[in-house]
Amino acid sequence: MSTSDIVSLDDNSIVINDLPNDTEAAIRYIKTLLPVTQKDTFKYPPVVFIHQLYDIIHNKTLINKELEILRKQCKIQKLTIGTSDSSSALILYEDYVKYTLNIYPENRSVNKFLNIILPSIKSFGVEKCTLLQKFKLQQYELTELINCGLLLIRNQESYWISFPSSGNFIRRYIEGRKYIIQIIRRRKFQEILENDLEVRCAKVSKIKELGFKYFLHDIKGSEDIIKMNTTSGCLLRIA
């Protein structure tokens, strides 16, 4: 290690390469917005949507570049949510493993998938032939991974990478997002101050499931909402 890789602060050495880049820091911030159980485990997998990052870092080129670095370092697991053929979300790999093993702690097929297959493919999709030929999976192992929610059938020849209870998470996400958008649409000019929106959502169970701030970054980072700074605060308007 060269001295250029280390910075000294108050006699403590910090390895620069170990520090998170801006995008990873934003990912870690967003995941903290999700509710946790009494055992300090996530009630839902800590999924971060890529467009949420756009509300924190206003540089899509930088985000995409740093996401690619994180992917190559096997720090994130990219996901596709819905019917898109592109990656729209991600989970930190450490959280993906922790969440999955919390549900399937002693499943040999799951352990093989997490420790050998995913770090090798580093993608949000995988071909069936790759699993059978390169990784020597048996058909029963494929079936087991599908039943555990780690593989989602894309077509007869390929799979999406998924996570346990993905359907439940996506349902909660869609319900909460739809509720917030409807609140704004029903306003006279289809706009609302951010603070007023938070008050309207404070006691709504479908928002509390994932947290208001989680949804706030979701709508502000999407193309559905226009953000405007006013003397009264941030104004959100339907695009």
Beta strands, then each sheet from edge to edge (+ up, - down):
strand 1: 6-9
strand 2: 12-15
strand 3: 48-49
strand 4: 76-79
strand 5: 89-92
strand 6: 125-127
strand 7: 151-155
strand 8: 158-161
strand 9: 191-193
strand 10: 225-230
strand 11: 233-238
sheet 1: 1+ 2-
sheet 2: 3+ 5- 4+
sheet 3: 6+ 8- 7+
sheet 4: 9+ 11- 10+
end
